[in-house]
Amino acid sequence: MGVLQKNARRDFALRSYYQDNGAGQGRLKTLLSWGVDIVAVITLALFAVMMFGTKITMSGRSMEPTLQTGDVVLLDKLWYNFSKPKRMDVVAFQNMGDDTKTYIKRIVGLPGETIQIQGGKLYVNGKEAELGEKAGAIALPGLAETAVELKKDEYFVLGDNPETSEDSRFANVGNVHISQIKGKLWLRMSPFSRFGFIK
């Protein structure tokens, strides 16, 4: 009788072990499958964007600290085919009739808005704009010393480092028309230590 009980306990223990082990392996396979799917989707997405996008190497200090000289960023040229530029987007654009120079700046003013810079601060429609840590004090208001009214499809852009930035405050750049915008910068590819989305 004692032998039968021992055998029964042993059989029960073995069944439990294999059942638990099998369940664990099933969960592991599921997790691995999900992992492979996620990596595949990300890889395909990056491939698609790179096929239709452009890599740009940042030069100059006008977008510090967000972007620094030598940063390699990815420009999505299709983004604005599906949505309009938004405030705080970082965009690449060129002057009308001049494709020799590409500017990289942040949108701070939208079509129909009134922009003014007073006391080192940006005002949109008479209210102080919240730029957070994206921009320092604006010592030189330039054209925005008096109110600048943005027409349809016009945007006002600033560099995150206003002291060194050539942007909408100056006549050689001015308000940026939607047709001048080449795309949205959305991903820093290198250096790897700073890899990530551009905010």
Residue frames relative to the residue before (quaternion, step in Angstrom):
aa qw qx qy qz dx dy dz
M 1.0000 0.0000 0.0000 0.0000 0.00 0.00 0.00
G 0.6524 0.5212 -0.3035 0.4589 3.57 0.99 -0.93
V 0.6386 0.5286 -0.3217 0.4575 3.57 1.05 -0.82
L 0.6439 0.5262 -0.3179 0.4554 3.60 0.99 -0.86
Q 0.6524 0.5117 -0.3128 0.4634 3.58 0.99 -0.86
K 0.6483 0.5155 -0.3188 0.4608 3.58 0.98 -0.86
N 0.6557 0.5115 -0.3092 0.4613 3.58 0.99 -0.90
A 0.6426 0.5288 -0.3172 0.4548 3.57 1.01 -0.85
R 0.6571 0.5018 -0.3117 0.4683 3.55 0.98 -0.90
R 0.6480 0.5237 -0.3171 0.4530 3.56 1.01 -0.85
D 0.6542 0.5111 -0.3088 0.4642 3.59 0.95 -0.89
F 0.6429 0.5260 -0.3134 0.4603 3.58 0.99 -0.85
A 0.6569 0.5136 -0.3012 0.4626 3.56 0.99 -0.91
L 0.6570 0.5095 -0.3110 0.4606 3.57 0.97 -0.85
R 0.6445 0.5163 -0.3240 0.4616 3.59 0.98 -0.88
S 0.6531 0.5211 -0.3074 0.4555 3.57 0.96 -0.91
Y 0.6433 0.5349 -0.3224 0.4429 3.57 0.99 -0.89
Y 0.7076 0.4624 -0.2700 0.4611 3.56 0.82 -1.01
Q 0.6229 0.5309 -0.3427 0.4611 3.58 1.07 -0.71
D 0.6725 0.4918 -0.2925 0.4694 3.58 0.90 -0.96
N 0.6645 0.5112 -0.3004 0.4549 3.54 0.97 -0.93
G 0.6443 0.5246 -0.3087 0.4630 3.56 1.04 -0.82
A 0.6490 0.5097 -0.3151 0.4687 3.58 0.99 -0.84
G 0.6417 0.5299 -0.3171 0.4549 3.56 1.02 -0.83
Q 0.6577 0.5014 -0.3078 0.4705 3.55 0.98 -0.86
G 0.6239 0.5452 -0.3332 0.4500 3.58 1.07 -0.75
R 0.6586 0.4963 -0.3062 0.4755 3.56 0.97 -0.87
L 0.6369 0.5341 -0.3219 0.4532 3.57 1.02 -0.83
K 0.6500 0.5140 -0.3140 0.4634 3.57 0.97 -0.87
T 0.6409 0.5280 -0.3201 0.4560 3.58 1.01 -0.84
L 0.6663 0.5015 -0.2971 0.4651 3.57 0.93 -0.93
L 0.6486 0.5133 -0.3132 0.4666 3.57 0.99 -0.85
S 0.6340 0.5367 -0.3196 0.4560 3.55 1.03 -0.84
W 0.6482 0.5063 -0.3091 0.4775 3.57 0.97 -0.89
G 0.6448 0.5393 -0.3168 0.4394 3.56 0.95 -0.90
V 0.6555 0.5054 -0.3029 0.4723 3.56 0.96 -0.91
D 0.6476 0.5239 -0.3148 0.4550 3.59 0.97 -0.87
I 0.6620 0.5112 -0.3069 0.4541 3.58 0.92 -0.92
V 0.6561 0.5034 -0.3068 0.4712 3.58 0.93 -0.92
A 0.6483 0.5255 -0.3181 0.4499 3.59 0.97 -0.84
V 0.6568 0.5087 -0.3084 0.4633 3.59 0.95 -0.88
I 0.6615 0.5016 -0.3055 0.4664 3.59 0.91 -0.93
T 0.6506 0.5222 -0.3125 0.4542 3.58 0.97 -0.89
L 0.6663 0.4964 -0.2984 0.4697 3.58 0.94 -0.90
A 0.6429 0.5269 -0.3208 0.4541 3.57 1.00 -0.85
L 0.6667 0.4924 -0.2980 0.4736 3.58 0.92 -0.92
F 0.6323 0.5334 -0.3253 0.4581 3.57 1.02 -0.83
A 0.6659 0.5094 -0.3000 0.4551 3.58 0.93 -0.95
V 0.6744 0.4910 -0.2983 0.4639 3.57 0.91 -0.92
M 0.6718 0.4953 -0.3043 0.4592 3.58 0.95 -0.84
M 0.6006 0.5552 -0.3572 0.4510 3.58 1.14 -0.59
F 0.7855 0.2902 -0.1353 0.5296 3.56 0.99 -0.89
G 0.6523 0.5047 -0.3048 0.4764 3.58 1.28 -0.02
T 0.3486 -0.7203 0.5638 0.2044 3.51 -1.36 -0.11
K 0.3321 -0.7112 0.5796 0.2191 3.54 -1.06 0.77
I 0.0781 -0.7888 0.6096 0.0119 3.55 -0.95 0.96
T 0.2471 -0.7430 0.6015 0.1585 3.56 -1.01 0.82
M 0.4037 -0.7457 0.4850 0.2137 3.55 -0.63 1.17
S 0.0289 -0.7804 0.6247 -0.0050 3.54 -1.06 0.87
G 0.7573 0.3457 -0.2611 0.4887 3.58 -0.84 0.92
R 0.5059 -0.6874 0.4606 0.2436 3.53 -1.33 0.37
S 0.4213 0.7696 -0.4280 0.2172 3.61 1.24 -0.09
M 0.7519 0.3531 -0.2152 0.5134 3.61 1.16 -0.43
E 0.3666 0.7136 -0.5126 0.3061 3.60 1.19 0.39
P 0.5924 -0.1595 -0.7866 -0.0698 1.57 -2.12 1.33
T 0.4332 0.7270 -0.4556 0.2762 3.61 1.26 -0.16
L 0.7916 0.0520 0.0082 0.6088 3.55 0.88 -1.01
Q 0.1507 -0.8008 0.5773 0.0524 3.54 -0.97 0.89
T 0.6700 -0.4942 0.3665 0.4154 3.54 -1.22 0.48
G 0.7764 0.3072 -0.2517 0.4893 3.56 -0.85 1.03
D 0.5001 0.6342 -0.4398 0.3928 3.60 1.22 -0.25
V 0.2153 -0.7460 0.6149 0.1382 3.57 -0.99 0.85
V 0.0402 -0.8235 0.5642 -0.0429 3.55 -0.55 1.22
L 0.3864 -0.7192 0.5362 0.2144 3.53 -1.24 0.55
L 0.2148 -0.7777 0.5853 0.0807 3.54 -0.82 1.10
D 0.2243 -0.7642 0.5929 0.1187 3.57 -0.75 1.07
K 0.2197 -0.8209 0.5187 0.0940 3.58 -0.34 1.26
L 0.6622 0.5158 -0.3045 0.4503 3.59 1.25 -0.27
W 0.4510 0.7486 -0.4233 0.2387 3.57 1.23 -0.55
Y 0.7798 0.3741 -0.1937 0.4631 3.57 0.73 -1.06
N 0.4579 0.6188 -0.4788 0.4221 3.55 1.24 0.42
F 0.7563 0.3677 -0.1773 0.5113 3.56 1.23 -0.52
S 0.7963 0.0761 -0.0570 0.5973 3.61 1.20 -0.32
K 0.5125 -0.6443 0.4720 0.3155 3.56 -1.21 0.48
P 0.6094 -0.5447 0.4155 0.3991 3.59 -1.16 0.49
K 0.2234 -0.7773 0.5791 0.1030 3.55 -1.05 0.81
R 0.6348 -0.5123 0.4125 0.4056 3.51 -1.29 0.40
M 0.8078 0.2389 -0.2426 0.4811 3.56 -1.03 0.95
D 0.4280 0.6549 -0.4939 0.3794 3.62 1.22 0.16
V 0.2806 -0.7107 0.6137 0.1988 3.57 -1.14 0.68
V 0.0296 -0.8398 0.5393 -0.0554 3.56 -0.54 1.21
A 0.3113 -0.6844 0.6178 0.2301 3.51 -1.38 0.31
F 0.0809 0.7996 -0.5898 0.0786 3.59 -0.91 0.89
Q 0.2564 -0.7388 0.6007 0.1662 3.53 -1.36 0.28
N 0.5583 -0.5943 0.4541 0.3590 3.56 -1.19 0.51
M 0.6339 -0.5338 0.4009 0.3905 3.55 -1.20 0.56
G 0.8569 0.1152 -0.0998 0.4924 3.57 -0.84 1.00
D 0.7203 0.3620 -0.2460 0.5382 3.60 1.23 0.17
D 0.0361 -0.8274 0.5602 -0.0198 3.56 -0.28 1.27
T 0.4497 0.7100 -0.4394 0.3171 3.58 1.25 0.34
K 0.7851 0.2313 -0.1239 0.5610 3.59 1.18 -0.42
T 0.1670 -0.7764 0.6025 0.0792 3.55 -0.92 0.96
Y 0.2236 -0.7698 0.5886 0.1044 3.54 -0.87 1.04
I 0.1347 -0.7542 0.6354 0.0969 3.55 -1.17 0.63
K 0.1592 0.7922 -0.5619 0.1772 3.56 -0.48 1.25
R 0.4644 -0.6577 0.5190 0.2871 3.53 -1.38 0.10
I 0.4172 -0.6987 0.5244 0.2505 3.59 -0.93 0.90
V 0.0281 -0.8091 0.5869 -0.0057 3.58 -0.79 1.05
G 0.7721 0.2491 -0.1535 0.5642 3.59 1.24 -0.32
L 0.2453 -0.7959 0.5456 0.0931 3.56 -0.94 0.97
P 0.6976 -0.4672 0.3255 0.4348 3.61 -1.22 0.39
G 0.7963 0.2925 -0.2320 0.4759 3.56 -1.01 0.91
E 0.6228 0.5493 -0.3442 0.4381 3.59 1.24 -0.23
T 0.3358 -0.7001 0.5890 0.2241 3.54 -1.34 0.36
I 0.1506 -0.8109 0.5648 0.0292 3.55 -0.73 1.13
Q 0.1107 0.7762 -0.6168 0.0694 3.55 -1.04 0.81
I 0.2036 -0.7620 0.6033 0.1179 3.56 -1.13 0.71
Q 0.0957 0.7895 -0.5942 0.1202 3.55 -0.68 1.16
G 0.8527 0.0835 -0.0686 0.5110 3.56 -0.96 0.85
G 0.6870 -0.4992 0.2755 0.4505 3.56 1.09 0.71
K 0.6747 0.4704 -0.2883 0.4903 3.58 1.29 0.11
L 0.4218 -0.6974 0.5313 0.2312 3.52 -1.23 0.65
Y 0.1016 -0.7862 0.6084 0.0382 3.55 -0.94 0.96
V 0.1213 -0.7698 0.6252 0.0430 3.54 -0.97 0.98
N 0.8261 -0.0740 -0.0162 0.5584 3.57 -0.57 1.21
G 0.7392 -0.4480 0.2177 0.4533 3.55 0.99 0.89
K 0.6818 0.4461 -0.2863 0.5042 3.58 1.27 -0.08
E 0.5342 -0.6362 0.4490 0.3290 3.56 -1.00 0.83
A 0.3419 -0.7517 0.5336 0.1824 3.56 -0.84 1.03
E 0.3580 -0.7179 0.5602 0.2064 3.54 -1.05 0.84
L 0.0517 -0.8167 0.5748 -0.0067 3.56 -0.34 1.24
G 0.3679 -0.7477 0.4798 0.2746 3.57 1.28 -0.12
E 0.7685 -0.3132 0.2618 0.4927 3.54 -0.98 -0.91
K 0.4539 0.7327 -0.4216 0.2818 3.56 1.28 0.04
A 0.8130 0.1159 -0.0560 0.5679 3.60 1.11 -0.51
G 0.4186 -0.6928 0.5283 0.2564 3.52 -1.12 0.69
A 0.7287 -0.3717 0.3095 0.4848 3.57 -1.31 -0.18
I 0.3249 -0.7537 0.5453 0.1707 3.57 -1.00 0.88
A 0.2123 -0.8329 0.5012 0.0998 3.56 0.02 1.32
L 0.7787 0.2693 -0.1342 0.5505 3.59 1.02 -0.80
P 0.2558 -0.8088 0.5087 0.1472 3.63 -0.34 1.18
G 0.2333 -0.8049 0.5173 0.1733 3.60 1.13 -0.54
L 0.8415 -0.0936 0.1000 0.5226 3.57 -0.94 -0.93
A 0.6737 0.5132 -0.2885 0.4468 3.57 1.16 -0.60
E 0.3526 0.7145 -0.5194 0.3088 3.58 1.21 0.36
T 0.7148 0.2193 -0.1644 0.6433 3.52 1.26 -0.60
A 0.6826 -0.5234 0.3200 0.3971 3.56 -1.19 0.55
V 0.1688 -0.7621 0.6208 0.0727 3.56 -0.97 0.98
E 0.1861 -0.7906 0.5768 0.0871 3.57 -0.65 1.13
L 0.2807 -0.7746 0.5487 0.1422 3.55 -0.72 1.10
K 0.3357 -0.7482 0.5423 0.1829 3.54 -0.82 1.05
K 0.7362 -0.3682 0.3062 0.4781 3.54 -1.33 -0.07
D 0.8522 0.1114 -0.1241 0.4959 3.56 -0.98 0.97
E 0.5673 0.5704 -0.4054 0.4342 3.61 1.19 0.47
Y 0.1300 -0.7906 0.5973 0.0344 3.56 -1.09 0.84
F 0.2930 -0.7190 0.6026 0.1845 3.55 -1.20 0.65
V 0.0854 -0.8225 0.5623 0.0031 3.57 -0.72 1.08
L 0.0987 -0.7670 0.6320 0.0499 3.54 -1.24 0.64
G 0.4229 -0.6385 0.5628 0.3110 3.53 -1.29 0.35
D 0.5635 -0.6087 0.4326 0.3532 3.59 -1.11 0.59
N 0.7156 0.3045 -0.2061 0.5939 3.57 1.27 -0.39
P 0.2071 -0.8568 0.4558 0.1237 3.60 0.41 1.26
E 0.5958 0.6027 -0.3688 0.3818 3.60 1.07 -0.64
T 0.7864 0.2833 -0.1472 0.5288 3.59 1.08 -0.65
S 0.5706 0.6505 -0.3485 0.3604 3.58 1.28 0.05
E 0.2335 -0.7195 0.6414 0.1283 3.52 -1.11 0.89
D 0.1883 0.8172 -0.5047 0.2050 3.58 -0.14 1.28
S 0.8215 -0.2770 0.1709 0.4682 3.60 -1.23 -0.42
R 0.5309 0.6260 -0.4105 0.3972 3.59 1.23 -0.13
F 0.7416 0.3973 -0.1935 0.5047 3.55 1.22 -0.50
A 0.6008 -0.6331 0.3679 0.3209 3.55 -1.03 0.92
N 0.6482 0.5335 -0.3376 0.4258 3.62 1.04 -0.63
V 0.6977 0.3532 -0.2588 0.5670 3.60 1.31 -0.14
G 0.0034 -0.8526 0.5214 0.0354 3.58 0.69 -1.11
N 0.7463 -0.3270 0.2842 0.5054 3.53 -1.25 -0.46
V 0.3253 -0.7625 0.5351 0.1626 3.56 -0.99 0.87
H 0.3074 -0.7545 0.5562 0.1641 3.56 -0.72 1.12
I 0.6357 -0.5580 0.3754 0.3790 3.56 -1.11 0.71
S 0.6403 0.5486 -0.3283 0.4257 3.60 1.06 -0.71
Q 0.6316 0.5358 -0.3287 0.4538 3.59 1.24 -0.38
I 0.6170 0.5809 -0.3394 0.4083 3.57 1.19 -0.57
K 0.2769 -0.7986 0.5208 0.1195 3.56 -0.70 1.13
G 0.7690 -0.2877 0.1835 0.5406 3.58 1.17 -0.36
K 0.5240 -0.6223 0.4955 0.3045 3.51 -1.40 0.01
L 0.3305 -0.7095 0.5851 0.2123 3.55 -0.99 0.87
W 0.0113 -0.8589 0.5100 -0.0448 3.57 -0.60 1.09
L 0.8104 0.1837 -0.0860 0.5497 3.61 1.13 -0.46
R 0.2509 -0.7207 0.6255 0.1623 3.56 -1.01 0.88
M 0.2370 -0.8117 0.5228 0.1076 3.58 -0.57 1.15
S 0.7905 -0.0499 0.0269 0.6098 3.56 1.13 -0.60
P 0.4664 -0.1142 -0.8755 -0.0538 1.49 -2.31 0.97
F 0.6372 -0.5763 0.3565 0.3672 3.55 -1.12 0.71
S 0.6077 0.5767 -0.3526 0.4170 3.58 1.11 -0.65
R 0.7530 0.3089 -0.1875 0.5499 3.60 1.24 -0.41
F 0.2569 0.7870 -0.5168 0.2181 3.57 1.23 0.46
G 0.4752 0.6737 -0.4831 0.2946 3.57 -0.94 0.82
F 0.6839 -0.4788 0.3649 0.4121 3.52 -1.38 0.08
I 0.4064 -0.6974 0.5384 0.2423 3.56 -1.14 0.70
K 0.0683 -0.8122 0.5794 -0.0017 3.56 -0.72 1.09
